[in-house]
Amino acid sequence: MYRRQRAAHSSRRVRVEHGIAHMKNWRAPARCLGHREYIGDTGQAVARLHNLALDA
């Protein structure tokens, strides 16, 4: 049971880490989009751009 829990936690963690890595790829546009108080909006914009790139 412990191994299954570890595997489940690991797979969730990997997804989050990959999402953060993708946001780092968009760091230059994020600098242009605004300041830290707008990071939520910037994150959403980056996620939308990423999803558009996946659909293409």
C-alpha distance matrix in Angstrom:
0.0 3.8 5.4 5.2 6.4 8.7 9.9 10.7 12.4 14.2 15.6 16.9 18.4 20.1 21.7 23.1 24.3 26.0 27.7 29.0 30.3 32.1 33.7 34.9 36.6 38.6 39.6 43.3 43.6 41.7 44.4 47.0 45.5 45.8 44.9 41.6 42.3 41.9 38.7 37.0 39.7 39.6 35.9 36.4 39.4 37.4 34.6 37.3 39.0 35.8 35.2 38.8 38.5 35.5 37.6 40.6
3.8 0.0 3.8 5.5 5.2 6.2 8.6 9.9 10.6 12.1 14.3 15.6 16.3 18.2 20.3 21.3 22.2 24.2 26.0 26.9 28.1 30.3 31.8 32.7 34.6 36.7 37.3 41.1 41.6 39.7 42.1 45.0 43.6 43.8 42.6 39.3 40.1 40.0 36.7 35.3 38.2 37.9 34.2 35.1 38.0 36.0 33.4 36.4 37.9 34.7 34.5 38.2 37.7 34.9 37.3 40.2
5.4 3.8 0.0 3.8 5.4 5.0 6.1 8.6 9.8 10.3 12.2 14.3 15.0 16.2 18.5 20.0 20.5 22.2 24.4 25.5 26.3 28.4 30.2 31.0 32.6 34.9 35.8 39.5 40.1 38.4 41.0 43.7 42.6 43.0 42.1 38.9 40.0 39.7 36.2 34.9 37.6 37.0 33.3 34.2 36.9 34.6 32.0 35.0 36.2 32.8 32.6 36.2 35.4 32.6 35.1 37.8
5.2 5.5 3.8 0.0 3.8 5.4 5.0 6.1 8.5 9.7 10.6 12.5 14.1 15.3 16.9 18.7 19.8 21.2 23.0 24.6 25.6 27.3 29.1 30.4 31.8 33.9 35.1 38.7 39.0 37.3 40.1 42.7 41.3 41.8 41.1 38.1 38.9 38.3 34.9 33.3 35.8 35.5 31.7 32.3 35.0 32.9 30.0 32.7 34.2 30.9 30.4 34.0 33.4 30.5 32.7 35.5
6.4 5.2 5.4 3.8 0.0 3.8 5.4 5.1 6.1 8.4 10.0 10.8 12.2 14.2 15.8 16.9 18.2 20.1 21.5 22.8 24.3 26.1 27.5 28.8 30.6 32.4 33.3 37.1 37.3 35.4 38.1 40.7 39.2 39.5 38.5 35.3 36.1 35.7 32.3 30.7 33.5 33.3 29.6 30.3 33.2 31.3 28.5 31.4 33.1 30.0 29.6 33.3 33.0 30.3 32.5 35.5
8.7 6.2 5.0 5.4 3.8 0.0 3.8 5.5 5.1 5.9 8.6 10.0 10.3 12.0 14.4 15.4 16.0 18.1 20.0 20.9 22.0 24.2 25.7 26.6 28.4 30.5 31.3 35.0 35.6 33.7 36.2 39.0 37.8 38.1 37.1 33.9 35.0 34.7 31.2 30.0 32.8 32.2 28.6 29.7 32.4 30.1 27.7 30.8 32.1 28.9 28.9 32.6 31.9 29.4 32.0 34.7
9.9 8.6 6.1 5.0 5.4 3.8 0.0 3.8 5.5 5.0 6.2 8.7 9.8 10.4 12.5 14.4 15.1 16.4 18.6 20.0 20.7 22.6 24.6 25.6 27.0 29.2 30.3 33.9 34.4 32.9 35.6 38.2 37.0 37.7 37.0 34.1 35.3 34.6 31.1 29.8 32.2 31.5 27.7 28.6 31.1 28.7 26.1 29.0 30.2 26.8 26.6 30.2 29.4 26.6 29.2 31.8
10.7 9.9 8.6 6.1 5.1 5.5 3.8 0.0 3.8 5.4 5.3 6.4 8.7 10.0 11.1 12.8 14.4 15.7 17.1 18.9 20.2 21.6 23.3 24.8 26.3 28.1 29.4 33.0 33.1 31.4 34.3 36.7 35.2 35.9 35.3 32.4 33.2 32.4 29.0 27.3 29.8 29.4 25.6 26.1 28.9 26.8 24.0 26.7 28.3 25.1 24.6 28.3 27.9 25.2 27.5 30.4
12.4 10.6 9.8 8.5 6.1 5.1 5.5 3.8 0.0 3.8 5.5 5.2 6.1 8.6 10.1 10.8 12.2 14.3 15.6 16.7 18.3 20.2 21.4 22.7 24.7 26.4 27.3 31.0 31.3 29.3 32.0 34.6 33.2 33.5 32.6 29.5 30.5 29.9 26.5 25.1 27.9 27.4 23.7 24.7 27.5 25.4 22.9 26.0 27.5 24.5 24.5 28.2 27.8 25.4 28.0 30.9
14.2 12.1 10.3 9.7 8.4 5.9 5.0 5.4 3.8 0.0 3.8 5.4 5.0 6.1 8.7 9.9 10.3 12.1 14.2 15.2 16.2 18.3 20.0 20.9 22.5 24.7 25.6 29.3 29.9 28.2 30.8 33.5 32.4 33.0 32.3 29.3 30.7 30.1 26.4 25.4 28.0 27.0 23.4 24.6 27.0 24.5 22.3 25.4 26.5 23.2 23.5 27.1 26.3 23.9 26.8 29.3
15.6 14.3 12.2 10.6 10.0 8.6 6.2 5.3 5.5 3.8 0.0 3.8 5.4 5.1 6.4 8.9 9.9 10.7 12.6 14.5 15.3 16.7 18.7 20.1 21.3 23.3 24.8 28.3 28.5 27.2 30.1 32.4 31.2 32.2 31.8 29.2 30.4 29.3 25.8 24.4 26.6 25.7 22.0 22.7 25.1 22.6 20.0 22.9 24.0 20.6 20.5 24.1 23.4 20.8 23.4 26.1
16.9 15.6 14.3 12.5 10.8 10.0 8.7 6.4 5.2 5.4 3.8 0.0 3.8 5.5 5.3 6.5 8.8 10.1 10.9 12.7 14.4 15.7 17.0 18.8 20.4 21.9 23.2 26.8 26.8 25.0 28.0 30.4 28.8 29.5 29.1 26.3 27.2 26.2 22.8 21.2 23.6 23.0 19.2 20.0 22.6 20.5 17.8 20.9 22.4 19.3 19.2 23.0 22.7 20.4 22.9 25.8
18.4 16.3 15.0 14.1 12.2 10.3 9.8 8.7 6.1 5.0 5.4 3.8 0.0 3.8 5.4 5.2 6.1 8.6 9.9 10.6 12.2 14.3 15.5 16.6 18.6 20.4 21.2 24.9 25.3 23.4 26.1 28.7 27.5 28.0 27.3 24.4 25.7 25.0 21.4 20.5 23.1 22.1 18.5 19.9 22.4 20.0 17.9 21.3 22.4 19.4 20.0 23.6 23.0 21.1 24.1 26.7
20.1 18.2 16.2 15.3 14.2 12.0 10.4 10.0 8.6 6.1 5.1 5.5 3.8 0.0 3.8 5.4 5.0 6.1 8.5 9.8 10.3 12.2 14.2 15.2 16.6 18.8 20.0 23.5 24.1 22.7 25.4 28.0 27.1 28.0 27.7 25.1 26.8 25.7 22.0 21.3 23.4 22.0 18.4 19.8 21.8 18.9 16.9 20.2 20.8 17.4 18.2 21.7 20.6 18.6 21.8 24.0
21.7 20.3 18.5 16.9 15.8 14.4 12.5 11.1 10.1 8.7 6.4 5.3 5.4 3.8 0.0 3.8 5.5 5.2 6.2 8.7 9.9 10.6 12.5 14.4 15.5 17.1 18.8 22.2 22.2 20.9 24.0 26.2 24.9 26.1 26.0 23.7 25.0 23.6 20.0 18.8 20.7 19.5 15.8 16.7 18.8 16.2 13.7 16.8 17.8 14.5 14.9 18.5 17.8 15.8 18.7 21.3
23.1 21.3 20.0 18.7 16.9 15.4 14.4 12.8 10.8 9.9 8.9 6.5 5.2 5.4 3.8 0.0 3.8 5.4 5.0 6.3 8.6 9.9 10.7 12.5 14.5 15.7 16.8 20.4 20.5 18.6 21.5 24.0 22.6 23.3 22.9 20.3 21.7 20.5 16.9 15.9 18.2 17.1 13.4 14.9 17.2 14.8 12.8 16.3 17.4 14.6 15.5 19.1 18.7 17.3 20.3 22.7
24.3 22.2 20.5 19.8 18.2 16.0 15.1 14.4 12.2 10.3 9.9 8.8 6.1 5.0 5.5 3.8 0.0 3.8 5.4 5.1 6.2 8.7 9.9 10.6 12.6 14.6 15.3 19.0 19.7 18.1 20.6 23.3 22.5 23.3 22.8 20.4 22.3 21.4 17.6 17.4 19.6 17.8 14.5 16.5 18.3 15.3 14.1 17.7 18.1 15.1 16.7 20.0 18.9 17.8 21.2 23.2
26.0 24.2 22.2 21.2 20.1 18.1 16.4 15.7 14.3 12.1 10.7 10.1 8.6 6.1 5.2 5.4 3.8 0.0 3.8 5.4 4.9 6.2 8.6 9.8 10.7 12.8 14.4 17.8 18.2 17.3 20.1 22.4 21.8 23.1 23.3 21.3 23.3 21.7 18.1 17.8 19.3 17.3 14.0 15.6 16.8 13.6 12.1 15.5 15.4 12.1 13.7 16.9 15.5 14.3 17.8 19.6
27.7 26.0 24.4 23.0 21.5 20.0 18.6 17.1 15.6 14.2 12.6 10.9 9.9 8.5 6.2 5.0 5.4 3.8 0.0 3.8 5.4 5.1 6.3 8.8 10.0 11.1 12.7 16.2 16.0 14.7 17.8 19.9 18.8 20.1 20.4 18.5 20.1 18.4 14.8 14.2 15.6 13.8 10.4 11.8 13.4 10.4 8.8 12.3 12.8 9.9 11.5 14.8 14.1 13.3 16.5 18.6
29.0 26.9 25.5 24.6 22.8 20.9 20.0 18.9 16.7 15.2 14.5 12.7 10.6 9.8 8.7 6.3 5.1 5.4 3.8 0.0 3.8 5.4 5.1 6.3 8.8 10.0 10.6 14.3 14.8 13.0 15.6 18.3 17.5 18.3 18.1 16.0 18.1 16.8 13.1 13.3 15.2 13.0 9.9 12.5 13.9 10.8 10.4 14.2 14.3 12.0 14.3 17.2 16.4 16.2 19.5 21.2
30.3 28.1 26.3 25.6 24.3 22.0 20.7 20.2 18.3 16.2 15.3 14.4 12.2 10.3 9.9 8.6 6.2 4.9 5.4 3.8 0.0 3.8 5.4 5.0 6.5 9.0 9.9 13.3 14.4 13.5 15.8 18.4 18.3 19.6 19.7 18.1 20.6 19.2 15.6 16.2 17.6 14.9 12.2 14.7 15.3 11.7 11.7 15.1 14.3 11.7 14.4 17.0 15.3 15.3 18.9 20.1
32.1 30.3 28.4 27.3 26.1 24.2 22.6 21.6 20.2 18.3 16.7 15.7 14.3 12.2 10.6 9.9 8.7 6.2 5.1 5.4 3.8 0.0 3.8 5.3 5.1 6.8 9.0 12.0 12.3 11.9 14.9 16.8 16.4 18.3 19.1 18.0 20.3 18.2 14.8 15.2 15.8 13.0 10.5 12.3 12.4 8.7 8.6 11.7 10.6 7.9 10.9 13.2 11.6 11.9 15.4 16.5
33.7 31.8 30.2 29.1 27.5 25.7 24.6 23.3 21.4 20.0 18.7 17.0 15.5 14.2 12.5 10.7 9.9 8.6 6.3 5.1 5.4 3.8 0.0 3.8 5.3 5.2 6.5 9.9 9.9 8.6 11.7 13.8 13.2 14.7 15.4 14.2 16.5 14.5 11.1 11.9 12.6 9.6 7.4 10.0 10.1 6.7 7.7 11.1 10.3 8.8 11.9 14.1 13.2 14.1 17.3 18.4
34.9 32.7 31.0 30.4 28.8 26.6 25.6 24.8 22.7 20.9 20.1 18.8 16.6 15.2 14.4 12.5 10.6 9.8 8.8 6.3 5.0 5.3 3.8 0.0 3.8 5.2 4.9 8.5 9.9 9.0 11.0 13.7 14.0 15.3 15.6 14.5 17.5 16.1 12.7 14.4 15.2 11.9 10.4 13.5 13.2 9.8 11.4 14.5 13.1 11.7 15.1 16.9 15.4 16.6 19.9 20.6
36.6 34.6 32.6 31.8 30.6 28.4 27.0 26.3 24.7 22.5 21.3 20.4 18.6 16.6 15.5 14.5 12.6 10.7 10.0 8.8 6.5 5.1 5.3 3.8 0.0 3.8 5.6 7.8 9.1 9.6 11.7 13.7 14.4 16.4 17.5 17.1 20.0 18.0 15.0 16.5 16.6 13.1 11.9 14.3 13.2 9.5 11.3 13.7 11.5 10.0 13.7 14.8 12.8 14.3 17.7 17.7
38.6 36.7 34.9 33.9 32.4 30.5 29.2 28.1 26.4 24.7 23.3 21.9 20.4 18.8 17.1 15.7 14.6 12.8 11.1 10.0 9.0 6.8 5.2 5.2 3.8 0.0 3.8 5.6 5.6 6.3 8.9 10.3 10.7 13.1 14.7 14.8 17.4 15.0 12.5 14.0 13.5 9.9 9.5 11.7 10.0 6.7 9.5 11.5 9.2 8.9 12.7 13.5 12.1 14.3 17.2 17.3
39.6 37.3 35.8 35.1 33.3 31.3 30.3 29.4 27.3 25.6 24.8 23.2 21.2 20.0 18.8 16.8 15.3 14.4 12.7 10.6 9.9 9.0 6.5 4.9 5.6 3.8 0.0 3.8 5.6 4.9 6.3 8.9 9.9 11.3 12.2 12.3 15.4 13.8 11.2 13.7 13.7 9.9 10.1 13.1 11.8 9.1 12.1 14.4 12.6 12.5 16.2 17.1 15.9 18.1 21.0 21.1
43.3 41.1 39.5 38.7 37.1 35.0 33.9 33.0 31.0 29.3 28.3 26.8 24.9 23.5 22.2 20.4 19.0 17.8 16.2 14.3 13.3 12.0 9.9 8.5 7.8 5.6 3.8 0.0 3.8 5.3 5.3 6.7 9.0 10.9 12.5 13.7 16.8 14.9 13.2 15.9 15.1 11.4 12.6 15.1 12.9 10.8 14.3 15.7 13.3 14.0 17.7 17.8 16.6 19.3 21.9 21.4
43.6 41.6 40.1 39.0 37.3 35.6 34.4 33.1 31.3 29.9 28.5 26.8 25.3 24.1 22.2 20.5 19.7 18.2 16.0 14.8 14.4 12.3 9.9 9.9 9.1 5.6 5.6 3.8 0.0 3.8 5.4 5.1 6.2 9.2 11.7 13.2 15.6 13.1 11.8 14.0 12.4 8.9 10.6 12.4 9.7 8.3 12.1 12.8 10.6 12.2 15.5 15.3 14.7 17.7 19.8 19.5
41.7 39.7 38.4 37.3 35.4 33.7 32.9 31.4 29.3 28.2 27.2 25.0 23.4 22.7 20.9 18.6 18.1 17.3 14.7 13.0 13.5 11.9 8.6 9.0 9.6 6.3 4.9 5.3 3.8 0.0 3.8 5.3 5.1 6.9 8.6 9.6 12.1 9.8 8.2 10.7 9.8 6.2 8.1 10.6 8.9 7.7 11.3 12.8 11.6 12.8 16.0 16.6 16.4 18.9 21.2 21.5
44.4 42.1 41.0 40.1 38.1 36.2 35.6 34.3 32.0 30.8 30.1 28.0 26.1 25.4 24.0 21.5 20.6 20.1 17.8 15.6 15.8 14.9 11.7 11.0 11.7 8.9 6.3 5.3 5.4 3.8 0.0 3.8 5.6 6.1 7.4 9.2 12.2 10.8 9.9 13.1 12.4 9.1 11.4 14.1 12.4 11.5 15.1 16.5 15.1 16.5 19.7 20.0 19.7 22.4 24.6 24.6
47.0 45.0 43.7 42.7 40.7 39.0 38.2 36.7 34.6 33.5 32.4 30.4 28.7 28.0 26.2 24.0 23.3 22.4 19.9 18.3 18.4 16.8 13.8 13.7 13.7 10.3 8.9 6.7 5.1 5.3 3.8 0.0 3.8 5.7 8.6 11.3 13.5 11.4 11.5 14.3 12.5 9.6 12.6 14.4 11.9 11.9 15.6 16.2 14.5 16.7 19.7 19.3 19.3 22.4 24.2 23.9
45.5 43.6 42.6 41.3 39.2 37.8 37.0 35.2 33.2 32.4 31.2 28.8 27.5 27.1 24.9 22.6 22.5 21.8 18.8 17.5 18.3 16.4 13.2 14.0 14.4 10.7 9.9 9.0 6.2 5.1 5.6 3.8 0.0 3.8 7.3 9.8 11.1 8.4 8.9 11.1 9.0 6.6 10.1 11.4 9.1 10.0 13.5 13.9 13.0 15.4 18.0 17.9 18.6 21.4 22.9 23.1
45.8 43.8 43.0 41.8 39.5 38.1 37.7 35.9 33.5 33.0 32.2 29.5 28.0 28.0 26.1 23.3 23.3 23.1 20.1 18.3 19.6 18.3 14.7 15.3 16.4 13.1 11.3 10.9 9.2 6.9 6.1 5.7 3.8 0.0 3.7 6.9 8.1 6.3 7.7 10.5 9.2 7.5 11.0 12.8 11.5 12.5 15.7 16.5 16.2 18.3 20.8 21.2 21.9 24.5 26.1 26.6
44.9 42.6 42.1 41.1 38.5 37.1 37.0 35.3 32.6 32.3 31.8 29.1 27.3 27.7 26.0 22.9 22.8 23.3 20.4 18.1 19.7 19.1 15.4 15.6 17.5 14.7 12.2 12.5 11.7 8.6 7.4 8.6 7.3 3.7 0.0 3.8 5.5 5.7 6.9 10.3 10.2 9.0 11.8 14.2 13.8 14.4 17.3 18.7 18.7 20.4 22.9 23.7 24.4 26.7 28.5 29.3
41.6 39.3 38.9 38.1 35.3 33.9 34.1 32.4 29.5 29.3 29.2 26.3 24.4 25.1 23.7 20.3 20.4 21.3 18.5 16.0 18.1 18.0 14.2 14.5 17.1 14.8 12.3 13.7 13.2 9.6 9.2 11.3 9.8 6.9 3.8 0.0 3.8 5.2 5.0 8.5 9.8 8.9 10.7 13.5 14.0 14.3 16.6 18.7 19.1 20.2 22.6 24.0 24.6 26.4 28.5 29.6
42.3 40.1 40.0 38.9 36.1 35.0 35.3 33.2 30.5 30.7 30.4 27.2 25.7 26.8 25.0 21.7 22.3 23.3 20.1 18.1 20.6 20.3 16.5 17.5 20.0 17.4 15.4 16.8 15.6 12.1 12.2 13.5 11.1 8.1 5.5 3.8 0.0 3.8 5.6 7.7 9.0 9.6 11.4 13.4 14.4 15.5 17.4 19.1 20.1 21.5 23.4 24.8 26.0 27.7 29.4 30.8
41.9 40.0 39.7 38.3 35.7 34.7 34.6 32.4 29.9 30.1 29.3 26.2 25.0 25.7 23.6 20.5 21.4 21.7 18.4 16.8 19.2 18.2 14.5 16.1 18.0 15.0 13.8 14.9 13.1 9.8 10.8 11.4 8.4 6.3 5.7 5.2 3.8 0.0 3.8 5.5 5.4 6.2 8.6 10.1 10.7 12.3 14.3 15.6 16.6 18.3 20.1 21.3 22.7 24.5 26.0 27.3
38.7 36.7 36.2 34.9 32.3 31.2 31.1 29.0 26.5 26.4 25.8 22.8 21.4 22.0 20.0 16.9 17.6 18.1 14.8 13.1 15.6 14.8 11.1 12.7 15.0 12.5 11.2 13.2 11.8 8.2 9.9 11.5 8.9 7.7 6.9 5.0 5.6 3.8 0.0 3.8 5.5 4.8 5.9 8.5 9.6 10.2 12.0 14.0 15.0 16.0 18.0 19.7 20.7 22.2 24.1 25.6
37.0 35.3 34.9 33.3 30.7 30.0 29.8 27.3 25.1 25.4 24.4 21.2 20.5 21.3 18.8 15.9 17.4 17.8 14.2 13.3 16.2 15.2 11.9 14.4 16.5 14.0 13.7 15.9 14.0 10.7 13.1 14.3 11.1 10.5 10.3 8.5 7.7 5.5 3.8 0.0 3.8 5.4 5.1 6.3 8.7 9.9 10.6 12.4 14.3 15.3 16.5 18.5 20.0 21.1 22.7 24.6
39.7 38.2 37.6 35.8 33.5 32.8 32.2 29.8 27.9 28.0 26.6 23.6 23.1 23.4 20.7 18.2 19.6 19.3 15.6 15.2 17.6 15.8 12.6 15.2 16.6 13.5 13.7 15.1 12.4 9.8 12.4 12.5 9.0 9.2 10.2 9.8 9.0 5.4 5.5 3.8 0.0 3.8 5.4 5.1 6.2 8.6 9.9 10.6 12.4 14.2 15.3 16.6 18.4 20.0 21.2 22.8
39.6 37.9 37.0 35.5 33.3 32.2 31.5 29.4 27.4 27.0 25.7 23.0 22.1 22.0 19.5 17.1 17.8 17.3 13.8 13.0 14.9 13.0 9.6 11.9 13.1 9.9 9.9 11.4 8.9 6.2 9.1 9.6 6.6 7.5 9.0 8.9 9.6 6.2 4.8 5.4 3.8 0.0 3.8 5.4 5.1 6.1 8.6 9.9 10.5 12.2 14.2 15.3 16.5 18.4 20.0 21.2
35.9 34.2 33.3 31.7 29.6 28.6 27.7 25.6 23.7 23.4 22.0 19.2 18.5 18.4 15.8 13.4 14.5 14.0 10.4 9.9 12.2 10.5 7.4 10.4 11.9 9.5 10.1 12.6 10.6 8.1 11.4 12.6 10.1 11.0 11.8 10.7 11.4 8.6 5.9 5.1 5.4 3.8 0.0 3.8 5.4 5.1 6.1 8.6 9.9 10.4 12.2 14.2 15.2 16.4 18.4 20.1
36.4 35.1 34.2 32.3 30.3 29.7 28.6 26.1 24.7 24.6 22.7 20.0 19.9 19.8 16.7 14.9 16.5 15.6 11.8 12.5 14.7 12.3 10.0 13.5 14.3 11.7 13.1 15.1 12.4 10.6 14.1 14.4 11.4 12.8 14.2 13.5 13.4 10.1 8.5 6.3 5.1 5.4 3.8 0.0 3.8 5.4 5.0 6.2 8.6 9.7 10.5 12.3 14.2 15.2 16.5 18.5
39.4 38.0 36.9 35.0 33.2 32.4 31.1 28.9 27.5 27.0 25.1 22.6 22.4 21.8 18.8 17.2 18.3 16.8 13.4 13.9 15.3 12.4 10.1 13.2 13.2 10.0 11.8 12.9 9.7 8.9 12.4 11.9 9.1 11.5 13.8 14.0 14.4 10.7 9.6 8.7 6.2 5.1 5.4 3.8 0.0 3.8 5.4 5.1 6.2 8.6 9.9 10.6 12.4 14.3 15.4 16.7
37.4 36.0 34.6 32.9 31.3 30.1 28.7 26.8 25.4 24.5 22.6 20.5 20.0 18.9 16.2 14.8 15.3 13.6 10.4 10.8 11.7 8.7 6.7 9.8 9.5 6.7 9.1 10.8 8.3 7.7 11.5 11.9 10.0 12.5 14.4 14.3 15.5 12.3 10.2 9.9 8.6 6.1 5.1 5.4 3.8 0.0 3.8 5.4 5.1 6.1 8.6 9.8 10.5 12.3 14.3 15.4
34.6 33.4 32.0 30.0 28.5 27.7 26.1 24.0 22.9 22.3 20.0 17.8 17.9 16.9 13.7 12.8 14.1 12.1 8.8 10.4 11.7 8.6 7.7 11.4 11.3 9.5 12.1 14.3 12.1 11.3 15.1 15.6 13.5 15.7 17.3 16.6 17.4 14.3 12.0 10.6 9.9 8.6 6.1 5.0 5.4 3.8 0.0 3.8 5.5 5.0 6.1 8.6 9.8 10.5 12.4 14.4
37.3 36.4 35.0 32.7 31.4 30.8 29.0 26.7 26.0 25.4 22.9 20.9 21.3 20.2 16.8 16.3 17.7 15.5 12.3 14.2 15.1 11.7 11.1 14.5 13.7 11.5 14.4 15.7 12.8 12.8 16.5 16.2 13.9 16.5 18.7 18.7 19.1 15.6 14.0 12.4 10.6 9.9 8.6 6.2 5.1 5.4 3.8 0.0 3.8 5.4 5.1 6.2 8.6 9.8 10.6 12.4
39.0 37.9 36.2 34.2 33.1 32.1 30.2 28.3 27.5 26.5 24.0 22.4 22.4 20.8 17.8 17.4 18.1 15.4 12.8 14.3 14.3 10.6 10.3 13.1 11.5 9.2 12.6 13.3 10.6 11.6 15.1 14.5 13.0 16.2 18.7 19.1 20.1 16.6 15.0 14.3 12.4 10.5 9.9 8.6 6.2 5.1 5.5 3.8 0.0 3.8 5.5 5.1 6.2 8.7 9.9 10.7
35.8 34.7 32.8 30.9 30.0 28.9 26.8 25.1 24.5 23.2 20.6 19.3 19.4 17.4 14.5 14.6 15.1 12.1 9.9 12.0 11.7 7.9 8.8 11.7 10.0 8.9 12.5 14.0 12.2 12.8 16.5 16.7 15.4 18.3 20.4 20.2 21.5 18.3 16.0 15.3 14.2 12.2 10.4 9.7 8.6 6.1 5.0 5.4 3.8 0.0 3.8 5.4 5.0 6.3 8.8 10.0
35.2 34.5 32.6 30.4 29.6 28.9 26.6 24.6 24.5 23.5 20.5 19.2 20.0 18.2 14.9 15.5 16.7 13.7 11.5 14.3 14.4 10.9 11.9 15.1 13.7 12.7 16.2 17.7 15.5 16.0 19.7 19.7 18.0 20.8 22.9 22.6 23.4 20.1 18.0 16.5 15.3 14.2 12.2 10.5 9.9 8.6 6.1 5.1 5.5 3.8 0.0 3.8 5.4 5.0 6.3 8.7
38.8 38.2 36.2 34.0 33.3 32.6 30.2 28.3 28.2 27.1 24.1 23.0 23.6 21.7 18.5 19.1 20.0 16.9 14.8 17.2 17.0 13.2 14.1 16.9 14.8 13.5 17.1 17.8 15.3 16.6 20.0 19.3 17.9 21.2 23.7 24.0 24.8 21.3 19.7 18.5 16.6 15.3 14.2 12.3 10.6 9.8 8.6 6.2 5.1 5.4 3.8 0.0 3.8 5.4 5.1 6.3
38.5 37.7 35.4 33.4 33.0 31.9 29.4 27.9 27.8 26.3 23.4 22.7 23.0 20.6 17.8 18.7 18.9 15.5 14.1 16.4 15.3 11.6 13.2 15.4 12.8 12.1 15.9 16.6 14.7 16.4 19.7 19.3 18.6 21.9 24.4 24.6 26.0 22.7 20.7 20.0 18.4 16.5 15.2 14.2 12.4 10.5 9.8 8.6 6.2 5.0 5.4 3.8 0.0 3.8 5.5 5.3
35.5 34.9 32.6 30.5 30.3 29.4 26.6 25.2 25.4 23.9 20.8 20.4 21.1 18.6 15.8 17.3 17.8 14.3 13.3 16.2 15.3 11.9 14.1 16.6 14.3 14.3 18.1 19.3 17.7 18.9 22.4 22.4 21.4 24.5 26.7 26.4 27.7 24.5 22.2 21.1 20.0 18.4 16.4 15.2 14.3 12.3 10.5 9.8 8.7 6.3 5.0 5.4 3.8 0.0 3.8 5.5
37.6 37.3 35.1 32.7 32.5 32.0 29.2 27.5 28.0 26.8 23.4 22.9 24.1 21.8 18.7 20.3 21.2 17.8 16.5 19.5 18.9 15.4 17.3 19.9 17.7 17.2 21.0 21.9 19.8 21.2 24.6 24.2 22.9 26.1 28.5 28.5 29.4 26.0 24.1 22.7 21.2 20.0 18.4 16.5 15.4 14.3 12.4 10.6 9.9 8.8 6.3 5.1 5.5 3.8 0.0 3.8
40.6 40.2 37.8 35.5 35.5 34.7 31.8 30.4 30.9 29.3 26.1 25.8 26.7 24.0 21.3 22.7 23.2 19.6 18.6 21.2 20.1 16.5 18.4 20.6 17.7 17.3 21.1 21.4 19.5 21.5 24.6 23.9 23.1 26.6 29.3 29.6 30.8 27.3 25.6 24.6 22.8 21.2 20.1 18.5 16.7 15.4 14.4 12.4 10.7 10.0 8.7 6.3 5.3 5.5 3.8 0.0
